Amino acid sequence: MHPDSQLDAAYWQQRYLTGQTGWDAGSITPPLLDYFRQLGLPDERRILIPGAGRAYEAEYLHRQGWRKVWVADVAAAPLRDFQQRVPDFPAAHLLQQDFFALKPTPPFDLLVEQTFFCALEPSQRPQYAQQCAQLLRPGGTLMGLLFDTEFSQLGPPFGGSREEYRSYFAPYFDFVHFETATNSLPPRRGRELFICLKKKQPSDS
Ligand SMILES: C[S@@+](CC[C@H](N)C(=O)[O-])C[C@H]1O[C@@H](n2cnc3c(N)ncnc32)[C@H](O)[C@@H]1O
């Protein structure tokens, strides 16, 4: 977390406790669901969902049989909600931690982005891309959704454009997919990018 950020754990915890969670879709969103469905059978791949909130993605993956799924969030309330919904999810995989302090020991195969990037101070975006790269193995994947729109009110959420985002990820990732999502939730339709980025291999130039 940025030391000067007002968007600290207490801020997010308060948003959950007061029900100010307009971002919460109440279930896994269609673009992520479609992506997960083509991952194949559950295996040993290590998956991290940072800024996961109530973590509907982790619930889906867990129920499908994926066992190496971790959830990270600074706020306690959504993790507690998740634990009540999915009591057999391993408690040790629920990390109440700052994303920027997570360690790649061992590294992850897949990182899932769903309305976490837009919740961070925009000044943290280069650091977000760098930390995603640090947490992934070479060839590992960062996938998910990024808003490709500006918001009229002061964030969070903070908006942005695909051109801006490209500059953050290009030093560390190859771009497999970086296009307007075709199956967004109706209020987000045409306003978000579906991204699938592969961490560069050491031999890549
Ligand atoms: C807009 S919410 C999105 C939650 C969830 N991904 C969803 O779509 O419902 C942003 C989440 O990021 C968490 N968060 C904010 N800063 C964080 C940080 N530095 N490390 C980990 N989690 C953080 C907040 O507590 C909140 O749950």
The ligand as an SDF file (V2000), in Angstrom:
LIG
                    3D

 27 29  0  0  0  0  0  0  0  0999 V2000
  -13.2390   -2.3410   -5.7450 C   0  0  0  0  0  0  0  0  0  0  0  0
  -12.9300   -3.6290   -4.6310 S   0  0  0  0  0  0  0  0  0  0  0  0
  -13.0180   -5.0690   -5.6770 C   0  0  0  0  0  0  0  0  0  0  0  0
  -13.2360   -6.3400   -4.9140 C   0  0  0  0  0  0  0  0  0  0  0  0
  -13.4650   -7.5790   -5.8000 C   0  0  0  0  0  0  0  0  0  0  0  0
  -12.3620   -7.8330   -6.6860 N   0  0  0  0  0  0  0  0  0  0  0  0
  -14.7540   -7.4490   -6.5570 C   0  0  0  0  0  0  0  0  0  0  0  0
  -14.7270   -7.2800   -7.7850 O   0  0  0  0  0  0  0  0  0  0  0  0
  -15.8260   -7.5240   -5.9260 O   0  0  0  0  0  0  0  0  0  0  0  0
  -11.1920   -3.4790   -4.3250 C   0  0  0  0  0  0  0  0  0  0  0  0
  -10.6920   -4.4740   -3.2930 C   0  0  0  0  0  0  0  0  0  0  0  0
   -9.2860   -4.3440   -3.1590 O   0  0  0  0  0  0  0  0  0  0  0  0
   -8.9380   -4.4040   -1.7920 C   0  0  0  0  0  0  0  0  0  0  0  0
   -7.6490   -3.7050   -1.6700 N   0  0  0  0  0  0  0  0  0  0  0  0
   -7.4140   -2.3920   -1.7990 C   0  0  0  0  0  0  0  0  0  0  0  0
   -6.0920   -2.1220   -1.6930 N   0  0  0  0  0  0  0  0  0  0  0  0
   -5.4820   -3.3200   -1.5120 C   0  0  0  0  0  0  0  0  0  0  0  0
   -4.1260   -3.7260   -1.3700 C   0  0  0  0  0  0  0  0  0  0  0  0
   -3.1220   -2.8320   -1.3910 N   0  0  0  0  0  0  0  0  0  0  0  0
   -3.8460   -5.0330   -1.2120 N   0  0  0  0  0  0  0  0  0  0  0  0
   -4.8560   -5.9490   -1.1960 C   0  0  0  0  0  0  0  0  0  0  0  0
   -6.1590   -5.6300   -1.3230 N   0  0  0  0  0  0  0  0  0  0  0  0
   -6.4760   -4.3390   -1.4860 C   0  0  0  0  0  0  0  0  0  0  0  0
  -10.1060   -3.7590   -1.0740 C   0  0  0  0  0  0  0  0  0  0  0  0
  -10.2180   -4.1440    0.2730 O   0  0  0  0  0  0  0  0  0  0  0  0
  -11.2840   -4.2480   -1.9060 C   0  0  0  0  0  0  0  0  0  0  0  0
  -11.7920   -5.4710   -1.4350 O   0  0  0  0  0  0  0  0  0  0  0  0
  1  2  1  0
  2  3  1  0
  2 10  1  0
  3  4  1  0
  4  5  1  0
  5  6  1  0
  5  7  1  0
  7  8  2  0
  7  9  1  0
 10 11  1  0
 11 12  1  0
 11 26  1  0
 12 13  1  0
 13 14  1  0
 13 24  1  0
 14 15  1  0
 14 23  1  0
 15 16  2  0
 16 17  1  0
 17 18  1  0
 17 23  2  0
 18 19  1  0
 18 20  2  0
 20 21  1  0
 21 22  2  0
 22 23  1  0
 24 25  1  0
 24 26  1  0
 26 27  1  0
M  CHG  2   2   1   9  -1
M  END
$$$$
